[in-house]
Amino acid sequence: MKKILAVIPALCLGLVSLTAKADPTLTFNSAPSNNNGPYSLTLSSPNTNLSLFCMDDNFTIQPTESWTVAVIEGSQLSSNNLTKGEAGDYEEEAFILSQFNGSNNAAVQDALWAVFDHSDVSGLTGSAKTLYNEAIGSMGNTFIADGGYDNYVFYIYDGGNIHDQYCTGEGWNKSCSDPQNFIGDPAPPSPTPEPSSLFLLGSGLVGTAGAARRKFRRG
């Protein structure tokens, strides 16, 4: 009986690691009165208060709405399936955010929106237009070539669960918006293990348990 009890903890740890949820939840708290970023959000796992800019004004969210996200550092943009198809656009977003000085948030937000919604480009004026042109021009190219986007953090909706989703209309006319994607400054929260890492950990623990059981039998 003692031998069996010694194996159980390792088996339990292996099963827990296989079923653990990898992606954290991002909750939208509030937006500034002028509807320009940065916006207040909370990330679970670990619980972290964030101040972020959104990237696509085609998506609409409301306070208390939450959704699962992948937390992607700039250095992972080209390898992550959620961003690799538009890695260049995300890198331009990082350049625009790098120009945020604490008071030009309206210009930064407008320029960020224009990257993923080119219908906004014609409406850009002043500093916002300058930021956008710099992002797609030589300054942005130099920033990207030097890896300036590496440590910026992207919070990308992963297609998972949405709580309190923003919807308009009723019945056949009902339309629901996908959640926003966000970008933040360097210094990301502690990374959450990916499913593949959890699988390897679980497999290793189960294998260890099997080896321990064989050893007990030989003893």
Secondary structure, 3 states (H helix, E strand, C coil): CHHHHHHHHHHHHHHHHHHCCCCCEEEEEECCCCCCCCEEEEECCCCEEEEEEECCCCCCCCCCCEEEEEEEEHHHCCCCCCCHHHHHHHHHHHHHHHCCCCCCHHHHHHHHHHHHCHHHHHHCCHHHHHHHHHHHCHHHHHHHHCCCCCCCEEEEEEEEEEECCCEECCHHHCEECCCCCEEECCCCCCCCCCHHHHHHHHHHHHHHHHHHHHHHHHC
